[in-house]
Amino acid sequence: MEKEFLDRVEDNAAVRVCVTQNDLQELKDIWNSWNGEVKQLFYYNYGDLPYLLDVKVDKYLFRALVQFWNPAYSCFTFGGVDLVPTVEEYMALLNCSKIQADRVYSRPVNVSPFLKKLMNITRMSEQWVTARIKQKGDSKCILWRNLRDLIIAHPDSKKKVDVFALSIYGLIVFPKALGHIDEAVSDLFDRLNKCTTPVPTILAETFRSLNACWRAGEGRFIGYAQLLLAWFHSHFLKVEKVSYRVFSKDYSPLRELVATSRRDDISEERWITILQNLWAKDIEWRAPWLIPNEILYRCGDFDWVPLAGIWGAVGYAPLMVLRQYRSRQFIPVT
């Protein structure tokens, strides 16, 4: 399987992936204008998302990564190494204390209209919301600048935080349309108040987008590119004596990753060469900030786990990556 896959990588060396990037400067400016109390309110409710505002997406590394994606097993295959972002790793990176690992997002049968959800999130009138809902393609959305003005002017700190979080999810986590927050994002966001973890949904849309880009040899990546790159660098960060800091109350792996300087002048071709020649000794198999705990590795009698996204579903085969938890890995039946 490995030789066939690497042959496919060489044949597909012209993959071109466009990572949708909204202008994040306005989000940064708003975040930097807040005092410590409002920021702590955000961290408590939504985790460490703001650190990723400072992550610059290396388009050459990202294009190279897509070429090593293995859609059959939903993992990256680098030479003799299989790696994939896991539910447990993403939960540790996002560092949200309110979410519960066993309460995942699923779209209800009877979904409230976009209008009602926005009214609930923003606490604005029906007239205000109606005037700002737009039709873009096959879905409804709201312009980021409308939410920006609301965040700046809103007198309620909790509502400021909620609308800011919705904006991050719409512009960074699920960036379907530049400068807009899609209706589907509000469906997920509406469930976060019930302590639902967004991590399986983030992984599902990441995997689906990687599958689409790899199969087509091109395309636009609609997923959390900043978090994916932060995860990738975690497995190549050779740092000693890190794990003890995890027990510190204010420790954040994302904050540390963002503060680490990296080269941004490596070409796509050079990245491909590096990734093709990776061996087990080159990998930090278990991210140094991850504390071993329960691992999601199967669903009932099946050696795979279905992940529900906001635009579709995908299979996840964590048996391939048990090595990341210092256990024997298996190739599941697909």
N, C-alpha and C positions, 0 to 999 in steps of 0.2 A: 504493500500500500504506500509506504513512504517514498519508494523510488518513483512510482507513478505520480505521486503528488508533486514531488520536486520537479519532475519533467514538465508537469502542467505549469508550475511556477515559472520555469524558464521560457516556456512557450508564451506565457502571459505577461512577459516583462514590460509590456507597454500599457499596463493598467493605469488609468488616470482617474483619480477620485477627487471630486470637489467636496471639501468640507465646508458646509454652510456656516459662515461666521457672521453673526450680527455684531454691530458696533457696541462694544461693552463699556465704553468710556463713561456713558451716562449712568449706567448701573454702578460703576466704581465711584463716581462722584457722589451719588446718593449715599452709598455705603460709607464713604469716608466722612460725610457730613454728619453722621449719626453719633450720638454719644455712647458711652460704654453700656449703659442700661438698656438701650434699644437693641444694640448688637447682641447682648446676652439673651434678650428675649428671642431674637431670631435663632441663635445657636440652640437654644432650648427646644424650640418648636420644629426647626427644620435642619438642624445639624450644621456641618461645616461647608455647605455649598459656596459661601462667599469667597473662600480661599481660591476656588477655581476661576474666579474672575481674572486672576493674575497669571493663569496658565496660557502661554502662547502655544498654539497648535503648530507643531513642526510638520508642514505639509509633505516634506520629502520622507520623513520617517513614517507618516501615516500612510502614504501611498505604498511604501515598501511593506508595511505590516499587512495591508489588505491582500497582497499577493501571497502571503503565507497563511491565510485563513483557510481552514479545512471545513467546508460546509457539511460534509458527510458526518463529522463528529463534533461539530460546533466547537472547534478549538483552533489555536494557532499551532502549526507544525514547523518548527525551525530546525532543519537538519535532523539531529537525533533527539529533539526536545519537543514535547507537547505541553502547551500552556494555555490557560483560558481564565478570564476573570470569573471569579466564583461569587455566589451569593454572599458567602461569609466575608470575603475580602471587600466587596463593595459596601457592605454594611459597616465594616470597621472603618473604611475610608470616609464614609459620609458622617459617621459618628453622631447619629441622632438618637438621643436617649428615649424619645417618646414612642418610636415605632416598635412594633412587635413582630418577631420573625415569623410567627405562624398566622399572621393576618395580612394576606397578600391581596393585591388589587384584583377585582373581577368586576366587569361592567354590569351593573344591575339591568334587569329586563326593562324596567320602567325608569328611564333616565329623565331627570328634570330638564326642562328646556334650557338652552344656553343662557337665555335672558335671566331665568330664575337663579341659575348658579352664579352668574356675575353679580346679580343683586345681593345675593347672600355673602359672597366673598368681599365685595367692595362696600356694602351697606349704602349704596346709592339708589336713587329713585328709579322706577321703571322707565320714566321718560329719559333720564340721563343715559341709562344703559342702552335703551332702544336706539337712540340717536347715534350710538358709537359702534354698534354691531355691523360688520361688513361681510359680504359674501365674497370669498376668494376661492376660485376653482369650485370644487365640490363640497367645500365646508365653510362654516361660519368662523369668524375670528374677530379680534379686536386689536386695534393699532397699539403698539407699545407706547407711543407718545401720549395717548389718552391715559394709560395707566401711570406713566411717568408724572404727568401733571397731578394726578390724583395722589400719588405717594408724597409728592412735595407739599401738597396743600392739606392733606388729611389731618385732622386734629387728634385722631385716635391712634396711639402708638401700635396697638395690636393690629389695627386695620392696615397701617403702613407696612408692617412686617408681612402680613398675609399677602397683600397685593405685590410687594416686592418679591416674595417667594414665588408667587404665580408667574411673575415676569421672568425670573430665573429659569423656571421650568419651561416656559414657552420659548425663550430666546436661546438658552444654552443646552438644557437637557434634551428637549425635543424640538429642535429648530426647523420646523417644516417650511415656514415662509418667512423671509427676511422682514424684520420689523413688525411682525404680527404674532399674536398668541392664539393658537388654534383651539377650536372648541373641544377637541378630544383631550387636550391637556387639562382643561377645566374639569373633565370627568374624573381623571385621576386625582387632581388636586382636591376635589370635593370629598374624596375618600380618605385623604391624609388626616383630617380632623378626627377620624375614628381609629387612629393609631395604626393605620395600614402601612406596611412597608412598601415603598416604591421600587425597591431594588430589583425584584424579579422583572418588573415592567421595564426598567431601564436596561437590564440585560437583554430582555426579549427584543426590544427595538434596536439595540446595538447589534445583536446577532443577525436579525432580519436584514438590517442595512448592510452589514458585512457580506451576507449571503448574496444579496442583490448586486452589490458592486463587484464581487469576485466573479460571479457567473457571467455578468455582462461585459466584464473587462473595463468598465467605466461606470460612472454614475455619481450621484450626489449622496453623501453619507448623512443620514438623518439620525443622529444619535449623540451621545454624550462624549464627544471626542476628547475633551479635556480630562475627564475622569479615566477614560481608556488609556491615555498616555501616562497619566499619573500611576495607574496600576502597572503598566509596562515597565516604567522606570523603577518601580519598587522591587522588581525581581532582578534588577541589574545594579542595585545599590549595595555595594560591598561596604557595609558599615558595621563596626563592632560595638558592643555594649549599647544597643539601642533598646532592647526589649524592656529593661527596667523602667524606662520612662513611660511605658504604656500604663503603669499603675499610678502615674501622676494624674490628678483630677483634670488638669487643663491640657493634657498632652493631646496633640492632633497630628496624625501622620500626614495629612494633607498640608498643614502649615509647614511642616518640615520639608516635604517634597517641593513645595512651591519656592521655599527659600534656598533650595539647592541650585546652584548655577550649572548650566549645561551648554555644550556647544550647539550652535544652530547653523553651522556652515557645512554639515555633512550632506553630500548629494544623495539622491534617491538610489543611484547605482551602487554607491558605497554602502548604504544601509542594506541593500539586498545582499551584497557580498558578506557583510557581517552576519546577517541573520541566517544565511545559508550554511555558515560554518560554525554555528553555535553547538556546543557540547554541554553535557550535564554539569561539568565543572565551572562553566561560565555563568551558571544561573544561581541566583539566590532563591532556592526552591520555595522556602516558606518566607513570605514577607516578614521582616524582622518585627513589625508592629502587630502581627496577628497572633492572638492568644488562642491556642487550640481549644475547641469546644465541640458541640454537636455539629455534624456535617450533613448537609442534604445531598444524598447521593443516589436515591432511587425514589420511585413513586409506586407504592403498592408492590406488585410483583414485577414491575418493569425496571430495566436498567437505565432508565432515562427519566427526565422530569419535564413536563410541559410548562412553558413559561408564557403567560398571557401578557401581551403588550397592549398599547392603546389603539394600534392599527392592525393587529394580527397576533398570531401565536407562533411559537417555535419550540423545537426540542432542545434539551440541555442534557449533556452526557457527562456528569462529573466523575464517573468512574475513570475517565481518561486522565484526570488530573489529580487523583489521590496522592500522587507523588508530591504535590505541593503541600500536602499535610503529613509528609514523611511516612506514607503508607504505599503499599503496592498498587499500581494502577492496572486497570483492565480495559480491554477493548470491548465495549458493549455491542450487543446485537442490534443493528439498526434496520 
